[in-house]
Amino acid sequence: MAVKHALKVYPDGLQMMQLVRQLESADWLQVPVAKDLVKGDIMALAKEKKVRMGSSKKWTLTEEKAR
């Protein structure tokens, strides 16, 4: 859920490390943040077709889920 929220805030997308840094700086997030954990979340969301990676290696929400 935190990954999807961060991607909603940045509709142009975030690269993996940008996403990790955004989540690390989120005061409201009470779970551990590590690149491998975020990558696992992104891969799960990609499998469900809720996110995609663009040509600039930025992850974005799919059009259906961005609304």
C-alpha positions as CSV (number, residue, x, y, z in Angstrom):
1,M,0.0,0.0,0.0
2,A,2.8,2.4,0.8
3,V,4.4,1.8,-2.6
4,K,1.2,2.5,-4.4
5,H,0.7,5.7,-2.3
6,A,4.2,6.9,-3.2
7,L,3.6,6.3,-6.9
8,K,0.3,8.2,-6.7
9,V,2.1,11.2,-5.3
10,Y,4.7,11.0,-8.2
11,P,2.6,10.2,-11.3
12,D,5.7,10.6,-13.5
13,G,7.1,7.6,-11.7
14,L,10.1,6.8,-9.5
15,Q,13.2,4.7,-10.0
16,M,13.7,1.9,-7.4
17,M,16.1,3.9,-5.2
18,Q,14.0,7.0,-5.5
19,L,11.1,5.0,-4.3
20,V,13.1,3.5,-1.4
21,R,14.3,7.0,-0.3
22,Q,10.7,8.3,-0.4
23,L,9.5,5.5,1.8
24,E,12.4,5.8,4.2
25,S,11.6,9.5,4.7
26,A,7.9,8.8,5.3
27,D,7.2,9.5,9.0
28,W,3.9,7.7,8.9
29,L,5.4,4.4,7.7
30,Q,5.9,2.0,10.6
31,V,7.5,-0.9,8.7
32,P,11.1,-1.5,7.8
33,V,12.2,-0.2,4.4
34,A,14.9,-1.9,2.5
35,K,15.6,-2.1,-1.3
36,D,14.9,-5.8,-1.4
37,L,11.6,-5.5,0.4
38,V,10.5,-2.6,-1.8
39,K,11.6,-4.6,-4.9
40,G,9.5,-7.6,-3.7
41,D,6.5,-5.4,-3.3
42,I,7.0,-3.9,-6.8
43,M,7.4,-7.3,-8.3
44,A,4.2,-8.5,-6.7
45,L,2.3,-5.4,-7.9
46,A,3.8,-5.8,-11.4
47,K,2.6,-9.4,-11.5
48,E,-0.9,-8.1,-10.7
49,K,-0.4,-5.5,-13.5
50,K,-0.9,-2.7,-11.0
51,V,2.5,-1.1,-11.8
52,R,4.8,-1.0,-14.8
53,M,8.3,0.1,-15.6
54,G,8.8,2.6,-18.3
55,S,11.8,3.1,-20.6
56,S,13.5,5.3,-18.1
57,K,13.4,2.5,-15.5
58,K,10.8,4.5,-13.6
59,W,7.9,2.6,-12.0
60,T,4.4,4.0,-12.4
61,L,0.9,2.9,-11.6
62,T,-1.0,1.4,-14.5
63,E,-3.6,3.7,-16.0
64,E,-6.5,1.6,-14.6
65,K,-5.1,1.8,-11.0
66,A,-3.9,5.4,-11.1
67,R,-7.5,6.8,-11.0
